[in-house]
Amino acid sequence: MSLRLLVTGAGGRMAQVLLPQLRRRYGPMTLLARSAVEDADADDRVQLADVADLDAVIAAAAGADAILHLAGIADEAPYEKILASNIVGAYNVFEAARRTGVRRVVFASSNHVTGFYRCGERIGVEDAVRPDTHYGASKVYGEALGQLYHDKFGLEVVSLRIGSFRAVPDDHRQLSTWLSHRDGLDLIVRSLETPGVGHLVVYGVSANTRAWWRLGPEAEALGYAPRDDAERFAAQLDGPHPDDSDLRQGGIYVEPGYGGGYW
Ligand SMILES: NC(=O)c1ccc[n+]([C@@H]2O[C@H](COP(=O)([O-])OP(=O)(O)OC[C@H]3O[C@@H](n4cnc5c(N)ncnc54)[C@H](O)[C@@H]3O)[C@@H](O)[C@H]2O)c1
């Protein structure tokens, strides 16, 4: 399929896994990153920039059909940092899409928009947000921008509440939150290509036996039917699963001192 794609956060962990596959599918891409991208191909257009710089994001978006917006601080951090990278950055990406005529934005949201639900509770995108960090709250803002830019300007937007995108689950929490590389790539490709998506919010999670998040009609609209289940790694992971405790889905992110946000 022919798709002129801008990927932000092109130097990050997810991009490292995704870029070779996306390039195979769509050909050369525009890559936005703060520093040189090791995985860039000679034919890619690399724009070294901060997503907090609107003019630079507009320059990167010019000529693109779609933006895969991965850039941002992917963890809790002091508010000022979250503000620049995740809040201003998200605004700049949606605004650049509007100004340059980009058709679709796929936004890397996070499961931390609902991190304060108890482990073991089954929730879906229709449940109220309960962010566990400034990081999670910044992703709520990004999702809200997606709804706004869809309703007001007709931009097509898919926000993916990514769980834990890993080759294999690292700990017991990830028996619930794991998004395998195979399922994650499939979900992102469907989010980029499925016609007429309008505006969708979808949990990015594999078919885990212990999943906390329902994949409802939004995932069906994308034809997303994950194939991997973290359960096959359960025997290799030590310790009790958090469903058997009073813990919250966000794990350590719910702790007041986590991530240096408050001092
Ligand atoms: N990996 C996961 O399991 C996971 C889970 C939930 C959500 N996400 C989201 O997916 C996205 C990608 O995650 P990742 O694991 O690759 O994270 P990562 O930290 O490895 O990559 C993020 C990239 O964004 C860049 N970045 C940060 N601030 C920037 C700025 N102001 N301007 C330009 N670039 C900036 C960083 O330099 C980094 O290269 C993030 O938005 C993250 O919040 C990831």
The ligand as a Tripos MOL2 file, in Angstrom:
@<TRIPOS>MOLECULE
LIG
   44    48     1     0     0
SMALL
NO_CHARGES

@<TRIPOS>ATOM
      1 N1          6.8020    0.7570   24.9870 N.am      1 LIG1
      2 C1          5.6420    0.5720   25.5980 C.2       1 LIG1
      3 O1          5.3260   -0.5150   26.1020 O.2       1 LIG1
      4 C2          4.6490    1.7010   25.6810 C.ar      1 LIG1
      5 C3          3.5220    1.5410   26.5020 C.ar      1 LIG1
      6 C4          2.5740    2.5600   26.5590 C.ar      1 LIG1
      7 C5          2.7470    3.7100   25.7930 C.ar      1 LIG1
      8 N2          3.8640    3.8420   25.0290 N.ar      1 LIG1
      9 C6          4.0380    5.0960   24.2750 C.3       1 LIG1
     10 O2          4.5550    4.8080   22.9920 O.3       1 LIG1
     11 C7          5.4940    5.8080   22.5980 C.3       1 LIG1
     12 C8          6.8290    5.1430   22.2440 C.3       1 LIG1
     13 O3          7.2920    4.4360   23.3930 O.3       1 LIG1
     14 P1          8.7730    3.8600   23.4740 P.3       1 LIG1
     15 O4          8.7200    2.7000   24.3890 O.co2     1 LIG1
     16 O5          9.3530    3.7040   22.1340 O.co2     1 LIG1
     17 O6          9.4670    5.0610   24.2730 O.3       1 LIG1
     18 P2         10.9490    5.6240   24.0960 P.3       1 LIG1
     19 O7         11.2140    6.5020   25.2780 O.co2     1 LIG1
     20 O8         11.9080    4.5250   23.8160 O.co2     1 LIG1
     21 O9         10.8050    6.5010   22.7820 O.3       1 LIG1
     22 C9         10.2150    7.7700   22.7700 C.3       1 LIG1
     23 C10        11.0420    8.6570   21.8660 C.3       1 LIG1
     24 O10        10.4720    9.9680   21.8920 O.3       1 LIG1
     25 C11        11.5540   10.8730   21.9150 C.3       1 LIG1
     26 N3         11.1130   12.1430   22.4970 N.ar      1 LIG1
     27 C12        10.7600   12.4180   23.7880 C.ar      1 LIG1
     28 N4         10.4790   13.7130   23.9210 N.ar      1 LIG1
     29 C13        10.6700   14.2730   22.6980 C.ar      1 LIG1
     30 C14        10.5710   15.5890   22.2020 C.ar      1 LIG1
     31 N5         10.2260   16.5990   23.0040 N.pl3     1 LIG1
     32 N6         10.8070   15.8080   20.8920 N.ar      1 LIG1
     33 C15        11.1800   14.8030   20.0850 C.ar      1 LIG1
     34 N7         11.3170   13.5270   20.4900 N.ar      1 LIG1
     35 C16        11.0650   13.2840   21.7870 C.ar      1 LIG1
     36 C17        12.6300   10.2230   22.7700 C.3       1 LIG1
     37 O11        13.8930   10.7860   22.4900 O.3       1 LIG1
     38 C18        12.5010    8.7710   22.3290 C.3       1 LIG1
     39 O12        13.3580    8.4990   21.2430 O.3       1 LIG1
     40 C19         5.5860    6.7940   23.7610 C.3       1 LIG1
     41 O13         4.7690    7.9100   23.4750 O.3       1 LIG1
     42 C20         5.0480    6.0250   24.9380 C.3       1 LIG1
     43 O14         4.4500    6.8690   25.8940 O.3       1 LIG1
     44 C21         4.8100    2.8750   24.9550 C.ar      1 LIG1
@<TRIPOS>BOND
     1     1     2 1
     2     2     3 2
     3     2     4 1
     4     4     5 ar
     5     4    44 ar
     6     5     6 ar
     7     6     7 ar
     8     7     8 ar
     9     8     9 1
    10     8    44 ar
    11     9    10 1
    12     9    42 1
    13    10    11 1
    14    11    12 1
    15    11    40 1
    16    12    13 1
    17    13    14 1
    18    14    15 2
    19    14    16 1
    20    14    17 1
    21    17    18 1
    22    18    19 2
    23    18    20 1
    24    18    21 1
    25    21    22 1
    26    22    23 1
    27    23    24 1
    28    23    38 1
    29    24    25 1
    30    25    26 1
    31    25    36 1
    32    26    27 ar
    33    26    35 ar
    34    27    28 ar
    35    28    29 ar
    36    29    30 ar
    37    29    35 ar
    38    30    31 1
    39    30    32 ar
    40    32    33 ar
    41    33    34 ar
    42    34    35 ar
    43    36    37 1
    44    36    38 1
    45    38    39 1
    46    40    41 1
    47    40    42 1
    48    42    43 1
@<TRIPOS>SUBSTRUCTURE
     1 LIG1         1 GROUP 0 **** ****
